[in-house]
Amino acid sequence: MKFEDQLIDIKYATKKQIQQEHWHIEGILKSKSNQKFKFDLSPIIKFDQEDYGKIGHFKSKANKIVFDFKNTWVLIDTEELHEYIKNNKTKIVYLDKITKEFYWNIIINK
């Protein structure tokens, strides 16, 4: 199952938009929202033996960041994440912590 199957009114980013604006797909989440969002679908990468994550960009035009797991997608608000990073003066954020603290996040079962 692909994340894009969760969207309607889809628009795909151009190569230039992916590189410069850091988003991959735009659309409306079925049964979750009536608002169109731009989503960062960058894959989760392995940093060291037990540490996985994503590298983000403050210049991102993505509204939401999508974490793709085996059984779920976890969606995080980009602006809320940027504020958290600035306010906490950190470069490392743990997904399990912010999903409990953030106002806007959605978990979609596959």
C-alpha positions as CSV (number, residue, x, y, z in Angstrom):
1,M,0.0,0.0,0.0
2,K,1.3,3.5,-0.9
3,F,0.8,6.7,1.0
4,E,-0.7,8.3,-2.0
5,D,-3.6,5.9,-1.8
6,Q,-4.6,7.9,1.3
7,L,-5.0,11.1,-0.7
8,I,-7.3,12.7,-3.2
9,D,-6.7,15.7,-5.5
10,I,-3.1,14.6,-5.9
11,K,-0.2,16.7,-7.3
12,Y,3.3,15.4,-7.5
13,A,6.3,17.6,-6.9
14,T,8.7,18.3,-9.7
15,K,12.4,17.2,-9.3
16,K,13.2,20.9,-8.6
17,Q,10.5,21.1,-6.0
18,I,11.8,18.0,-4.3
19,Q,15.4,19.3,-4.2
20,Q,14.6,22.9,-3.3
21,E,11.3,22.8,-1.4
22,H,11.7,19.3,0.2
23,W,8.2,18.0,-0.5
24,H,7.1,15.0,-2.7
25,I,3.3,14.9,-3.0
26,E,0.4,17.3,-2.4
27,G,-3.2,16.2,-1.7
28,I,-6.1,16.0,0.7
29,L,-6.2,13.2,3.3
30,K,-9.3,11.0,2.7
31,S,-11.7,11.1,5.6
32,K,-9.2,13.1,7.7
33,S,-9.2,16.6,6.3
34,N,-10.6,18.8,3.7
35,Q,-7.4,20.8,3.4
36,K,-4.7,20.3,0.8
37,F,-1.2,19.6,2.3
38,K,2.3,19.1,0.9
39,F,3.9,16.0,2.3
40,D,7.6,15.2,2.8
41,L,7.9,11.4,2.0
42,S,11.7,11.2,2.5
43,P,12.6,7.7,3.7
44,I,13.7,6.8,7.2
45,I,17.5,6.2,7.2
46,K,19.9,4.4,9.6
47,F,22.3,6.7,11.4
48,D,24.0,4.1,13.5
49,Q,23.4,0.6,14.8
50,E,20.2,1.4,16.8
51,D,19.3,4.9,15.6
52,Y,17.0,5.6,12.7
53,G,15.5,8.8,11.6
54,K,15.1,11.6,9.0
55,I,17.1,14.6,8.1
56,G,14.9,17.7,7.9
57,H,15.2,21.2,6.5
58,F,14.0,24.5,7.9
59,K,13.4,25.7,4.3
60,S,11.0,22.9,3.6
61,K,7.7,23.9,2.0
62,A,6.1,20.6,3.2
63,N,3.2,21.1,5.6
64,K,3.5,17.5,7.0
65,I,6.3,15.0,7.3
66,V,5.3,11.3,6.8
67,F,7.1,8.5,8.7
68,D,6.5,5.2,6.9
69,F,6.5,2.2,9.2
70,K,5.5,-1.4,8.5
71,N,1.9,-1.1,9.7
72,T,1.3,2.6,10.0
73,W,2.1,6.1,8.6
74,V,2.8,8.7,11.2
75,L,2.2,12.3,10.1
76,I,3.8,15.2,11.9
77,D,3.2,18.9,11.3
78,T,6.3,20.5,9.9
79,E,5.8,24.0,11.5
80,E,5.1,22.5,14.9
81,L,8.3,20.4,14.6
82,H,10.4,23.4,13.6
83,E,9.1,25.4,16.6
84,Y,9.8,22.4,18.9
85,I,13.4,22.2,17.6
86,K,14.0,26.0,18.0
87,N,12.4,26.2,21.4
88,N,14.2,23.2,22.8
89,K,17.5,24.1,21.0
90,T,18.0,20.5,19.8
91,K,18.8,18.7,16.6
92,I,17.6,15.3,17.7
93,V,13.9,14.7,18.2
94,Y,12.3,11.4,19.2
95,L,9.1,10.5,17.4
96,D,7.5,8.6,20.2
97,K,7.9,11.7,22.5
98,I,6.6,14.3,20.0
99,T,3.6,12.3,19.0
100,K,2.4,12.5,22.6
101,E,3.2,16.3,22.9
102,F,2.3,17.7,19.6
103,Y,-1.1,19.2,18.9
104,W,-1.2,18.0,15.3
105,N,-0.3,14.5,14.4
106,I,-2.1,11.6,12.7
107,I,-1.4,7.9,12.7
108,I,-2.9,6.0,9.8
109,N,-3.1,2.2,9.8
110,K,-2.0,0.5,6.6
